[in-house]
Amino acid sequence: MTIFDDLRKRYGASSAEQKLIILRHELLRPIVTVESSAHLLHTASDQICTCLPEGISAEEFKNTVTWLTEAARDLHGILDALTLDTTKIQEQHGIE
């Protein structure tokens, strides 16, 4: 069974609000995995660049790591923007 089928079966009839909570829960793990992987690649990039196969430049590798980092950050930001309860954020910061 695919993740699509599983989620659809378990949560297909949920309300929109419940689906946002489920979306956040389901996407946080893979987003954190991408963020962590990008950080590890960035940390080890100088050593990795010395053993890249011919045809892949150090600049290309470093650009890819940068894009991966930016994509993970953007995905996390989009997820936060669409799934965080803004009333709770406003209450935490004293905003009305």
NUZALUM-931869 format. One line per field, with one value per residue (C-alpha): y, z, x; residue number from 1. Coordinates in pm, 1 decimal. Example, Ala and Ser with C-alpha at 12.3 -4.5 7.8 and 13.67 -1.06 7.14 Angstrom:
BEGIN
yy	c(-450.0|-106.0)
zz	c(780.0|714.0)
xx	c(1230.0|1367.0)
seq	c(1|2)
end
This chain:
BEGIN
yy	c(0.0|341.4|625.8|799.8|503.7|463.5|829.7|847.0|538.5|661.2|1031.9|1081.4|1172.9|1407.2|1775.0|2033.1|2137.6|1777.6|1725.5|2024.3|1873.9|1539.1|1710.6|1882.9|1561.3|1358.9|1617.8|1723.3|1398.5|1403.1|1778.1|1734.8|1446.4|1671.3|1955.0|1720.3|1562.3|1902.0|2010.7|1696.0|1737.7|2102.2|2013.8|1745.9|1921.8|2005.3|1639.7|1514.6|1752.8|1591.4|1256.8|1354.5|1154.8|1313.8|1533.2|1667.4|1983.8|2098.6|2410.6|2201.5|1988.2|2289.6|2461.1|2146.9|2137.7|2506.0|2447.5|2146.0|2356.8|2636.1|2390.8|2232.8|2576.1|2681.0|2360.1|2407.5|2769.0|2675.6|2402.6|2641.4|2911.7|2675.8|2458.2|2653.2|2788.5|3164.1|3236.5|3037.2|3223.0|3555.7|3458.0|3352.0|3687.0|3898.7|3999.5|4056.1)
zz	c(0.0|-90.9|161.1|-46.5|-13.3|356.4|441.6|221.3|390.7|743.5|706.1|389.5|580.3|826.6|847.0|675.8|1013.8|1103.6|765.5|826.5|1157.3|987.0|700.0|945.2|1135.1|820.2|650.2|944.6|948.6|581.6|593.0|896.1|714.3|415.1|641.9|833.9|516.5|362.7|679.8|679.8|311.0|367.9|665.6|469.4|131.5|121.7|177.2|-60.8|-334.5|-342.7|-449.0|-689.1|-1011.1|-1330.7|-1481.2|-1149.4|-1041.0|-682.3|-768.8|-903.1|-587.7|-355.5|-553.1|-521.6|-145.5|-124.1|-327.3|-111.7|202.4|58.5|-56.1|289.8|452.1|206.0|261.7|637.0|600.3|374.6|613.3|908.3|721.8|622.4|931.2|1242.2|1438.2|1409.8|1709.8|1929.9|1782.3|1842.7|2202.3|2262.1|2136.2|2293.0|1952.2|1912.7)
xx	c(0.0|137.5|156.2|-111.8|-347.2|-274.8|-332.0|-640.2|-785.6|-711.8|-787.9|-992.0|-1308.1|-1134.2|-1219.9|-998.1|-855.9|-775.0|-612.1|-384.3|-273.5|-213.4|-29.6|201.8|266.7|335.0|559.0|775.3|975.7|1077.4|1145.9|1372.2|1543.8|1614.7|1733.1|1963.9|2099.6|2167.9|2348.6|2564.8|2647.4|2736.5|2956.9|3143.5|3138.3|3510.3|3602.7|3332.6|3443.2|3788.0|3641.1|3363.3|3346.9|3466.0|3198.5|3069.7|3243.1|3287.2|3088.1|2799.6|2800.0|2810.4|2531.1|2319.3|2374.3|2279.4|1961.8|1876.1|1919.3|1704.8|1436.4|1416.8|1392.9|1122.2|923.6|942.8|830.7|539.6|432.9|448.6|257.4|-21.6|-53.0|41.3|-251.8|-199.4|-420.8|-182.2|115.9|-56.2|-135.7|226.3|353.1|78.7|-64.0|-435.4)
seq	c(1|2|3|4|5|6|7|8|9|10|11|12|13|14|15|16|17|18|19|20|21|22|23|24|25|26|27|28|29|30|31|32|33|34|35|36|37|38|39|40|41|42|43|44|45|46|47|48|49|50|51|52|53|54|55|56|57|58|59|60|61|62|63|64|65|66|67|68|69|70|71|72|73|74|75|76|77|78|79|80|81|82|83|84|85|86|87|88|89|90|91|92|93|94|95|96)
end
